[in-house]
Amino acid sequence: MSFHAGDTVRILRRDVAGHHRVPGYVMDRVGVVTEVLGPEAVPEEAALGHAAPARVPVYRVRLDQTSLWPRYEGPSHDTLEIEVHQHWLAPADGPDPVRPET
Amino acid sequence: MARDHSHSPPRPDHPPPQTRHRFLDLALNELLIERGLYTEAELRDMIASIDSVDPSTHGARVVARSWIDADFRRRLLNDANAAIADIGMDPGTAQLRVLENTPETHNVVVCTLCSCYPRALLGRPPAWYRDREYRARVVREPRAVLAEFGLSLAEEQTVRVHDSTAELRFLVLPERPAGTGHLAESELAGLVTRDGMIGVAKR
């Protein structure tokens, strides 16, 4: 599923045994897409040396610091921005495709 | 490299590898040289080329130009790679974004997963940029980390942390200091520091 600037998205907590580019602290967190990049190679495939890895859009996602860290010491307007490949994102208001029971 | 796989260190003063990853690194390097993908001389030249990038003559020049040339600044913020190539400099192979500091917003850059960094403009990242402490802390308590660097920001100013973990590389564009209207581009470049372009200093 693709997204646009302004969409609210959830960064998924996916179990990947090998290389990927999503740090744990943003998994299961919600942010807003600010920019669409790519398509770019899927890092999980590129890391294994695939000659023609799948390519997906990459989204810059802006998260509120206070939503990342419950005890964030700064003001509520502080943010963190990170790029996330499309298969790591879902609409924030929809079911979690990785853990649908939660 | 000799076929006997004696694993002699590449230079006499090079310590033997201490960890599994260093062994892997050395073994892979030996194999690539043995297969003729590159030579040891080419590897040394590549390292020398990386080491020749000086933030004060590369990134700082871009910042100073943007302070005196409004059109360049617009192009830099819109398409940094093209704008930097236009002035005859190498923006690097990755897509670059320039982050504009303003009275309202302060930007700071980290790579929590490794050490992604705009090397074509700033050279090799400093040791602290690669340290776990900076990488872990600047995303969760950026204001405290910036204060330790000597940069205290007002509550009204938004702190925007950019975790550079994927496709983009980031260069922070510091605010032009007041009272510098009379300075030439090269003098302005002298005011810009590496730390300012990472975002842990004012400029």
Interface residues (C-beta under 8 A of the other chain):
Chain A: R21 V22 P23 Y25 V26 L37 G38 E40 P43 V58 R60 Q65 L68 W69 Y72 E73 G74 P75 H77 D78 T79 L80 E81 I82 E83 V84 H85
Chain B: Q95 T112 L113 V139 R140 E141 P142 R143 A144 E155 E156 T158 V159 R160 V161 H162 D163 T165 A166 E167 L168
